Amino acid sequence: MAVAYQESDIQVLKGLEPVRQRPGMYTRTENPLHIIQEVIDNAADEALGGYATRIDVVLHRDASISVQDNGRGIPVGIHPVEGVPTVELVFTRLHAGGKFSKTSGGAYAFSGGLHGVGVSVTNALSTRLEVEVVRDGKRWQLAFAGGDVCEALTEVGKARGHGTRVRAWPDAQYFDSPKLPLAELERLLRSKAVLLPGLVVTLCNEASEQTQTWQFSGGMGDYLQSVCQQETDGSYVSPLFSGEHYLTKAQIAGLKSDAAEGEGASWAVLFREGAARFSESYVNLIPTPVGGTHETGLRAGLFEALQAFCQHHALLPKGVQLTADDVWGRVACILSARVLDPQFQGQTKDKLTSRAAHALVASCIKDAFTLWLNAHLDAGKKIAEMAIKAALERSKTAKTAVKKKTSGAAVLPGKLTDCESNDIRENELFLVEGDSAGGSAKQARDKRTQAILPLRGKVLNTWEVPSAELFANNEVHDISVAIGVDPHSENAPDSVLESLRYGKVVLMTDADVDGAHIQTLLLTLFYRHFPKLVAAGHLFVGQPPLFRIDVDASKRKQKFYALDENERDSLVQRLVDEGVKEQHISIARFKGLGEMNPDQLKETAMSVDTRRLLCIQWPNANEANDMFDMLMAKKSSGDRRLWMESKGYSVEADI
């Protein structure tokens, strides 16, 4: 029976109810660590601002956790707009906090907190939460139960000092496991001490009656060297490259960007022979285990500086070209970026997505590493030697991977840059136009799941080519061998896909007429000779942007991408409607994928979070066959002419 849909069916979730209804949107639900981390991060923000010198965490016997700092203390007065105690507002209202204003007049300039969501989520997902604030010579207490006030804010006496203490009892019903992962908590607390030299961080476990204290006077460098000493097998480890750089007003004046005073990074880097890459990165003291734009900036800065060093000292053998992977694979590093208004991928802040952070960190690292290499010539030449060795090994592997399928076992084509994963459900193969685009795509890809196969020139029109003759064409041969599927007809059994190596085959060409032509030739190949692959939903078309729109106004600096002219015009009109003057809007047209730097290509065409992909399907097989035959068959030139004369006016082409 049909169910009535009425006005009363629309619900409005108020207060902290959205968090309790969908906790996974606001925090990690494997265990309560992240909601405790939100409290720790607030304390760390006080230390980052120079207001706190210690953070004390206690694991109580009753499964509650308390976090105490000696910062300024959360304000307790009545909020001028909301009319309730400010400390109560912070813990009971989503998007209430002191970290929205990033100007010099705000309570926080650089902070990990962004949205005013963190501790209100902690409160929402706890059976009980107690807050104690010491400031202005007084001590105040407040308690919540299930997210609601159960003990109103009360002044309990006079007190010296200042600071905040939060004690929470996480509600087990919202988490897969109620236990905190002790090793992860220790690593989190240790990182705060590592990144803030002089800060004292303690962890007291009442059950085991043990207390750990972390304080690093030497900061990141001491910590990184201790880690590498534990992991090294006696092979070469470079001297420590460490430093920090934060922008001053004078430096900002010479930059054509929206950088802010105080932004920058501190770092510690070692190069190791025969050891796997080790990296830890942070933004405003927030750990970013998935990395992000600040890590790609570090990678780019190191690579560009070392490449220039090799060229200046004529260290590169003839025919050898370094890639960022040749350098990055030998790195052990810790990076701490300071960004005024960071943008993260989700509330858990695992990955930084701020575009400006890449250029900011890259410029800081490149200049500093260039000076360091020339001041440490022996070490610089040894690091270059390791990178060149990696490049030679890569080149050797590529050359030995060329073998025609007709010889028996198919060997992957040499120009294929394969991915690490063997799970075809997540693996992706990008067929890109030209070696230049292939080079950018290799740097932009997620090497764990994304493979790159550059195509040279335009692919053969295979509409009328018999399957037995396809492998005479090198490009078609390489595509077939790379995806692991032989050419077949639409009547072939489903077993032809048993050796498929990628869940997605993505056609990624330039957003111009030539790119559209190559895309059509590839679609013809797959429709005609790999129909089962298409029918199973494995073929996709990437949609890289044709235009970049920059807003460069005094109060607004943003960057947008537009797929075509219509989207460009619509976006510009929207900006004008929002009050942006036309002279503050600049438009750049990409000539091709190879012109994009790796970060732009990753963000617009390859990252699963921000790219645009179209899955190719044929709703009407007969109609599709007639269209391909008219467009691609040699005998149909007359039909093509008639079609162009009758339909040409409707074609939208960027010429």
FENLINSUL-V328218 format. One record per run of one state. SS is the DSSP state (H for helix, E for strand, C for the rest). FROM is the first residue (numbers start at 1). TO is the last residue. Records with the same first field share a line. If there is no record, write none. Layout:
SS=FROM-TO + FROM-TO
This chain:
C=1-6 + 10-16 + 22-22 + 26-32 + 49-53 + 60-64 + 70-77 + 79-84 + 93-117 + 125-125 + 136-137 + 146-147 + 159-162 + 171-171 + 175-181 + 196-199 + 206-209 + 215-218 + 232-236 + 238-240 + 247-248 + 254-263 + 273-277 + 284-285 + 288-290 + 313-323 + 329-330 + 339-343 + 345-350 + 353-354 + 376-376 + 400-402 + 404-404 + 408-410 + 412-415 + 418-427 + 445-449 + 456-466 + 473-473 + 484-487 + 489-493 + 498-503 + 509-512 + 536-538 + 543-546 + 554-555 + 563-564 + 578-581 + 590-592 + 596-597 + 607-612 + 616-620 + 633-633 + 651-655
H=7-9 + 17-21 + 23-25 + 33-48 + 86-92 + 118-124 + 172-174 + 182-195 + 219-231 + 249-253 + 293-312 + 324-328 + 355-375 + 377-399 + 405-407 + 434-444 + 467-472 + 474-483 + 494-497 + 513-529 + 531-535 + 565-577 + 582-584 + 593-595 + 598-606 + 621-632 + 634-650
E=54-59 + 65-69 + 78-78 + 85-85 + 126-135 + 138-145 + 148-158 + 163-170 + 200-205 + 210-214 + 237-237 + 241-246 + 264-272 + 278-283 + 286-287 + 291-292 + 331-338 + 344-344 + 351-352 + 403-403 + 411-411 + 416-417 + 428-433 + 450-455 + 488-488 + 504-508 + 530-530 + 539-542 + 547-553 + 556-562 + 585-589 + 613-615
